[in-house]
Amino acid sequence: MIYRIYYADGSTFDSSQGDPQDAPGLGILVIVQEHRIPGERAYLQHMADYYVWKSGRWQGCDLFYVWQYLFVNRDEFPKVVMAGETAVNDVYALAVRRAKDDPDFQGVVG
């Protein structure tokens, strides 16, 4: 498992279900993903306006970076941009808790 995305509606999408471009593109609250360094703990990407798939990982960013990502580095494909969502505290806290407690990602940081 490389990553799992947690959405505001309570659903998830992970790397076993398809490629990054197959994931629903709206309503992201939290992404948990493996660390690149073997033996290091998984980590969370959250509290971002947008998320991009860059160099085999999800990265949180703002709108200015989305434009850079889309137009500056033209060699990296696929280019995938997803939108985060602002949610009420209870919904957001539940998504973060689910991501931190995810049995596929032991010892999550973030």
DATAUR-V600181 format. One record per pair of residues at least 24 apart in sequence whose ideal C-beta (glycine too) atoms are under 8 Angstrom apart, sorted by the first residue. I is the first residue (numbers start at 1). J is the second residue. D is the distance in whole Angstrom. If there is no record, write none. Layout:
I;J;D / I;J;D
This chain:
1;34;7 / 1;104;5 / 1;105;7 / 2;33;6 / 2;34;6 / 2;56;8 / 3;31;6 / 3;32;7 / 3;33;4 / 3;34;7 / 3;57;8 / 3;58;6 / 4;31;7 / 4;32;5 / 4;33;8 / 4;99;7 / 4;102;6 / 4;104;7 / 4;105;7 / 5;30;8 / 5;31;5 / 5;58;8 / 5;82;8 / 6;30;4 / 6;31;7 / 6;32;8 / 6;95;4 / 6;98;6 / 6;99;5 / 7;85;8 / 7;95;8 / 8;85;5 / 8;87;5 / 8;91;6 / 8;95;7 / 14;104;8 / 19;78;7 / 20;53;4 / 20;58;8 / 20;78;7 / 20;80;5 / 21;53;8 / 21;78;5 / 21;80;5 / 23;80;8 / 23;82;7 / 25;81;7 / 25;82;5 / 25;83;6 / 26;82;7 / 26;83;5 / 26;85;7 / 27;83;7 / 27;85;5 / 28;82;5 / 28;83;7 / 28;84;5 / 28;85;6 / 29;84;7 / 29;85;6 / 29;87;6 / 29;91;7 / 29;92;6 / 29;95;4 / 29;96;8 / 30;95;5 / 30;96;6 / 30;98;8 / 30;99;4 / 31;58;5 / 31;60;8 / 31;99;8 / 32;99;4 / 32;100;8 / 32;102;6 / 32;105;5 / 32;108;6 / 33;57;6 / 33;58;6 / 33;105;8 / 34;105;7 / 41;106;7 / 41;107;4 / 41;108;6 / 41;109;5 / 42;105;4 / 42;106;7 / 42;107;7 / 42;108;5 / 42;109;7 / 43;108;7 / 43;109;5 / 43;110;5 / 44;96;7 / 44;99;6 / 44;100;7 / 44;108;6 / 44;109;7 / 44;110;3 / 45;110;8 / 46;96;7 / 46;99;8 / 46;110;7 / 47;84;8 / 48;84;5 / 49;83;7 / 49;84;5 / 50;81;6 / 50;82;7 / 50;83;6 / 50;84;6 / 51;81;7 / 51;82;5 / 51;83;8 / 51;84;6 / 52;79;8 / 52;80;7 / 52;81;5 / 52;82;8 / 53;78;7 / 53;79;7 / 53;80;4 / 60;84;7
